[in-house]
Amino acid sequence: MAHPKGTRARVLLSSVFGPFAQDDEFGSRSINPMELYQNQVTRAQGPFSLRMFHRSWGIMLIQHNIPAPSTVLDFPTREAFVRELQEGRYDIVGLSGIIVNVGKIREMCRLVRTHSPQSTIVVGGHVAAIPGLGHMIDADEIVKGEGVRWFREYLGVDPEAPIVHPALRSSFGMRVMGMRSADGAGNPAATIIPSVGCPLGCSFCTTSSFFGGKGKSVTFLERGQDVYRAMCEAEAALGVQSFFMMDENFLLDRPRAIELLECMKRGRKAWTMYVFSSANAIAKYSTRELVELGVSWIWLGLESPHSTYSKLKGANTRELVKELQSHGIRVLGSTIIGLEHHTPDNITAEIEAAVAHDADCHQFMLYTPIPGTPLYNDVEAQGRLLDVDLADIHGQWKFNFQHEAIARDDSKTLLDWAFTLDYERNGPSLYRLMRTMFEGWKRYRNDPDPLVRARAWLEAKQLRTSYGAALWAMEKYLRDTNRQVSERIRELRVEVERELGIVSRLVNRVAGPFALWASRRDYRLFPEGRRLEPRMFVDRRNWGTAK
């Protein structure tokens, strides 16, 4: 049923309220901050952890694809949310959250009923996958799946209209080594959302399940030329040349990617892109095609050498990672701790095997049955689900189910050890990223393709300045605590200085000591990591004729 006011309805779209990096009655957890890298990737790396935030792209995409007067409130405080309700006279309030946010969604529904009783409450995002959610919160509509189509139908407009892709900055609030950095650390990126969901349908995957399950996905940008157009618009609006493809398996659609490559060649675009991919999707391309496409970063599943997931079938992931890195393509490996075949006898070797990939970054997550996934349904049917608060089902604390061989408390110990081992053995991800960048520059600095060559020299520009100073600081910081890694960093720094000349050496010796001081100070003041919170954003559209 459509809203009676149609496109005249005043719409508020909001993410859940902060703060986030604390333990509270609404489900915030200090171990689960609103930071992807500090939460799941670099959290054991002290001052070298990559600290940044990402906007709530889903509600931004919805806002740009409805004609109604609308406001996006991203990362509000509870007080700011109430104030917006009181002042905005909204007809519709859309709330978006993930499963751990259910306590905040419940409270926000209560606040809407109190301060804006005329509003229809619509709840979406992954929180909508919770069985029986309608009995936990006071909402009028619960939307599971893609939200643009739902809102268009609810407002009485064509749900099949082409998607308008907004210009989305990939990250903000960048901080590393105790210092604030320019967003994107000198190479800012835009986010492009070609599609949502993943047709591979791994049983534990929340996004695959949420958007239709195995064999299905929802595509916003059907062809390579559609992706190219969105990238051109983001380039013009944001002044970027790098793009984060928010697509669970972007390379799986080879025709679209190759058409995008053709468009980039015609347009003389030396863009770079960060993508999610699976090993079987990467196998569809030659390394040269990936390089020409500008793929500079791949988020790659490395679940286990003994897993049965189709995306890893026949793949030697250690060789794959090594090959990609030799061409300057950074790899963020993703490994799951506590798969069904894991036991106390084999889990140490499995974690060692993951760390041996020496990926530039490494995400570790606990095997976690999340509501809405086939894994959750299977474990529930087996009677193995534990009575765990939904706020603690995020894969970074302890098992929420009875594992056949590994105790719940041991799961946290193993997860923490994986992060620590990766850092101690392979060094800071910041160093590893620079090492791979340098490999790409050496290989492609004289490439006959001017677009490939331009990308290589962009890497060199960064290595010649602030990145080189960071190498100097990391080398000195780790000299007394991890001499082996410190020596590897030194070897890279010396080679970079030799190849890139006197400017690089001068910058390193001037800026390096300050970076070292800032890193030591940050660790001294915040040995467990500085608690950071995202700032609030307010985006308004189509208010010119609103009554």
Long-range contacts (C-beta under 8 A, 24 or more apart in sequence): 2-153, 2-154, 2-155, 2-156, 3-91, 3-92, 3-120, 3-154, 3-155, 3-156, 5-91, 6-68, 6-155, 6-156, 6-157, 7-66, 7-67, 7-68, 7-155, 7-156, 7-157, 8-68, 8-69, 8-546, 8-547, 9-68, 9-91, 9-92, 9-155, 10-68, 10-69, 10-70, 10-88, 10-89, 10-90, 10-91, 10-92, 10-546, 11-63, 11-66, 11-68, 11-69, 11-70, 11-71, 11-90, 11-91, 11-92, 11-93, 11-94, 11-151, 12-70, 12-71, 12-73, 12-84, 12-85, 12-88, 12-90, 12-92, 12-93, 12-94, 12-119, 13-59, 13-62, 13-63, 13-70, 13-71, 13-72, 13-73, 13-94, 13-96, 14-59, 14-72, 14-73, 14-74, 14-76, 14-81, 14-84, 14-93, 14-94, 14-95, 14-96, 14-108, 15-56, 15-59, 15-73, 15-74, 15-75, 15-76, 15-96, 15-97, 16-95, 16-96, 16-97, 16-101, 16-104, 16-105, 16-108, 17-75, 17-76, 17-77, 17-78, 17-80, 17-81, 17-104, 17-107, 17-108, 18-75, 18-76, 18-77, 18-533, 18-534, 18-536, 19-77, 19-533, 20-533, 20-534, 21-531, 21-532, 21-533, 22-531, 25-103, 26-103, 26-104, 26-107, 27-100, 27-101, 27-102, 27-103, 27-104, 27-389, 27-390, 27-391, 28-104, 28-391, 29-100, 29-391, 29-392, 29-394, 29-397, 30-531, 31-396, 31-397, 32-100, 32-394, 32-396, 32-397, 33-531, 33-532, 34-75, 34-533, 34-534, 35-532, 37-361, 38-529, 38-532, 39-396, 40-363, 40-364, 40-365, 40-395, 40-396, 41-332, 41-361, 41-362, 41-363, 41-429, 42-361, 42-428, 42-429, 43-419, 43-529, 44-416, 44-419, 44-420, 44-422, 44-423, 45-423, 45-428, 45-429, 45-430, 46-519, 46-523, 46-527, 46-529, 47-176, 47-177, 47-178, 47-477, 47-518, 47-519, 47-520, 47-522, 47-523, 48-176, 48-177, 48-428, 48-429, 48-430, 48-431, 48-474, 48-519, 49-176, 49-529, 50-176, 50-361, 50-429, 50-430, 51-173, 51-174, 51-175, 51-176, 51-530, 51-532, 52-171, 52-172, 52-173, 52-174, 52-175, 52-183, 53-171, 53-172, 53-173, 53-532, 53-534, 54-170, 54-171, 54-172, 54-191, 55-168, 55-169, 55-172, 55-537, 56-96, 57-168, 57-191, 57-193, 57-246, 58-96, 58-124, 58-125, 58-147, 59-94, 59-96, 59-147, 60-166, 60-168, 60-539, 61-147, 61-148, 61-163, 61-165, 61-166, 61-193, 61-220, 62-94, 62-147, 62-148, 62-151, 63-166, 63-539, 63-541, 64-164, 64-165, 64-166, 64-541, 65-148, 65-151, 65-152, 65-161, 65-163, 65-164, 66-148, 66-151, 66-152, 66-155, 66-157, 67-155, 67-157, 67-542, 68-155, 68-542, 69-540, 69-541, 69-542, 69-543, 69-545, 69-546, 70-540, 70-541, 70-542, 71-538, 71-539, 71-540, 71-541, 72-537, 72-538, 72-539, 72-540, 73-536, 73-537, 73-538, 74-534, 74-536, 74-537, 74-538, 74-539, 75-533, 75-534, 75-535, 75-536, 75-537, 76-536, 77-536, 78-107, 78-111, 80-536, 81-108, 81-111, 82-111, 82-115, 84-538, 85-111, 85-112, 85-115, 85-116, 85-119, 86-115, 86-116, 88-116, 89-116, 89-118, 90-116, 90-119, 91-118, 91-119, 91-120, 92-119, 92-120, 92-122, 92-154, 93-119, 93-120, 93-121, 93-122, 94-122, 94-123, 94-124, 94-147, 94-151, 95-121, 95-122, 95-123, 95-124, 95-125, 95-139, 96-123, 96-124, 96-125, 96-127, 96-147, 97-123, 97-125, 97-126, 97-127, 98-125, 98-126, 98-127, 99-126, 99-127, 99-129, 99-130, 99-206, 99-370, 99-371, 99-390, 99-393, 99-394, 100-390, 100-391, 100-392, 100-393, 100-394, 101-125, 101-127, 102-127, 102-130, 102-133, 102-136, 102-137, 102-390, 102-391, 103-390, 103-391, 105-137, 105-139, 106-136, 106-137, 106-138, 109-137, 109-138, 109-139, 110-138, 113-138, 122-151, 122-154, 124-150, 126-206, 126-210, 126-372, 128-210, 129-206, 129-209, 129-210, 129-370, 129-371, 129-372, 129-373, 130-371, 130-372, 130-390, 131-371, 131-372, 144-210, 144-372, 145-210, 145-211, 145-212, 145-218, 146-196, 146-211, 146-218, 148-220, 163-220, 163-221, 165-192, 165-193, 165-220, 165-221, 165-230, 165-233, 165-234, 167-233, 167-234, 167-237, 167-238, 168-192, 168-193, 168-234, 169-238, 170-242, 170-243, 170-244, 172-534, 172-535, 173-532, 173-534, 173-535, 175-530, 175-532, 176-430, 176-470, 177-430, 177-470, 177-473, 177-515, 177-518, 177-519, 177-522, 178-518, 178-519, 178-521, 178-522, 178-523, 179-515, 179-518, 184-240, 184-242, 185-466, 186-462, 186-465, 186-466, 187-241, 187-242, 187-272, 187-458, 187-462, 188-238, 188-239, 188-240, 188-242, 189-240, 189-242, 189-243, 189-244, 189-274, 190-231, 190-234, 190-235, 190-238, 190-240, 190-242, 190-243, 190-244, 191-243, 191-244, 191-246, 192-221, 192-227, 192-230, 192-231, 192-234, 192-243, 192-244, 192-245, 192-246, 192-247, 193-220, 193-221, 193-246, 193-247, 194-219, 194-220, 194-221, 194-226, 194-227, 194-245, 194-246, 194-247, 194-250, 194-253, 194-256, 195-219, 195-220, 195-221, 195-247, 195-248, 195-253, 196-220, 196-247, 196-248, 197-248, 198-248, 198-249, 198-252, 199-249, 199-252, 200-249, 200-252, 200-278, 200-309, 200-310, 200-311, 201-374, 202-309, 202-311, 203-373, 203-374, 203-375, 203-378, 204-336, 204-367, 204-368, 204-369, 204-370, 204-373, 204-375, 205-248, 205-373, 206-370, 206-372, 206-373, 207-248, 208-248, 209-372, 209-373, 209-374, 210-372, 213-374, 217-248, 221-256, 222-256, 223-256, 223-259, 224-255, 224-256, 224-257, 224-258, 224-259, 224-260, 224-261, 224-262, 224-263, 225-259, 225-260, 225-263, 227-256, 227-260, 228-260, 228-263, 228-264, 228-267, 231-269, 231-271, 232-267, 235-269, 235-271, 241-269, 241-270, 241-271, 241-272, 241-458, 242-271, 242-272, 242-273, 242-274, 242-296, 243-271, 243-272, 243-273, 243-274, 244-273, 244-274, 245-273, 245-274, 245-275, 245-276, 247-275, 247-276, 248-276, 249-276, 249-277, 249-278, 249-281, 249-311, 250-275, 250-276, 250-277, 251-275, 251-277, 251-278, 251-281, 251-282, 251-284, 251-285, 251-295, 252-277, 252-278, 252-281, 252-284, 254-284, 254-285, 257-285, 257-293, 258-289, 260-293, 261-289, 261-292, 261-293, 264-293, 264-294, 264-451, 265-292, 265-451, 268-451, 269-294, 269-451, 270-294, 270-450, 270-451, 270-452, 270-454, 270-455, 270-458, 272-296, 272-297, 272-455, 272-458, 273-297, 274-298, 274-299, 275-299, 278-311, 278-312, 279-311, 279-312, 279-315, 279-317, 279-320, 280-310, 280-311, 280-312, 280-313, 280-314, 280-315, 281-311, 282-320, 282-324, 283-315, 287-323, 287-324, 287-327, 290-324, 290-327, 290-329, 291-327, 291-328, 291-329, 291-444, 291-452, 292-449, 292-451, 292-452, 294-451, 294-455, 295-329, 296-328, 296-329, 296-330, 296-440, 296-455, 297-329, 297-330, 297-331, 297-332, 297-360, 298-324, 298-329, 298-330, 298-331, 298-332, 299-332, 299-334, 299-363, 300-331, 300-332, 300-333, 300-334, 300-359, 301-333, 301-334, 302-333, 302-334, 302-335, 302-354, 302-357, 302-359, 303-334, 303-335, 303-336, 303-339, 304-335, 304-336, 304-339, 304-341, 304-342, 304-350, 304-353, 304-354, 305-350, 305-353, 306-341, 306-350, 307-339, 307-341, 317-357, 318-356, 318-357, 321-357, 321-358, 321-359, 325-360, 325-435, 325-436, 325-439, 326-439, 326-443, 327-439, 327-440, 327-443, 327-444, 328-436, 328-437, 328-439, 328-440, 328-441, 328-443, 328-444, 328-456, 328-459, 329-436, 329-440, 330-360, 330-361, 330-432, 330-433, 330-436, 330-437, 331-357, 331-359, 331-360, 331-361, 331-436, 332-359, 332-360, 332-361, 332-362, 332-363, 333-357, 333-359, 333-361, 333-362, 333-363, 334-362, 334-363, 334-365, 335-362, 335-363, 335-364, 335-365, 335-418, 336-364, 336-365, 336-366, 336-367, 337-364, 337-365, 337-366, 337-367, 337-411, 337-414, 337-415, 337-418, 338-366, 338-367, 338-399, 338-403, 338-406, 338-411, 338-414, 339-367, 340-367, 340-404, 342-367, 342-403, 342-405, 342-406, 343-405, 343-406, 344-405, 344-406, 344-410, 347-406, 347-414, 351-414, 351-417, 351-418, 351-421, 352-421, 354-418, 354-422, 355-418, 355-421, 355-422, 355-425, 355-426, 358-426, 358-432, 359-432, 360-429, 360-432, 360-433, 360-435, 360-436, 361-429, 361-432, 361-433, 362-422, 362-426, 362-429, 364-415, 364-418, 364-419, 364-422, 365-395, 365-396, 365-415, 366-395, 366-396, 366-397, 366-398, 366-399, 366-411, 366-415, 367-399, 367-403, 368-393, 368-394, 368-395, 368-399, 368-400, 368-401, 369-400, 369-401, 424-482, 424-485, 425-485, 426-485, 427-474, 427-478, 427-482, 427-485, 427-488, 427-489, 428-474, 430-470, 430-474, 431-471, 431-474, 431-485, 431-488, 431-489, 431-492, 434-463, 434-467, 434-470, 434-471, 434-492, 434-496, 435-492, 437-462, 437-463, 437-467, 438-463, 438-492, 438-495, 438-496, 438-499, 441-499, 442-499, 460-500, 463-496, 463-500, 463-504, 464-500, 464-501, 464-503, 464-504, 464-507, 465-504, 465-507, 466-507, 466-511, 468-493, 468-496, 468-497, 468-500, 468-504, 468-507, 468-508, 468-512, 469-507, 469-508, 469-510, 469-511, 469-512, 469-514, 469-515, 470-512, 470-515, 471-496, 471-508, 471-512, 472-508, 472-509, 472-511, 472-512, 472-513, 472-515, 472-516, 473-512, 473-513, 473-515, 473-516, 473-519, 474-519, 476-512, 476-516, 477-516, 477-519, 477-520
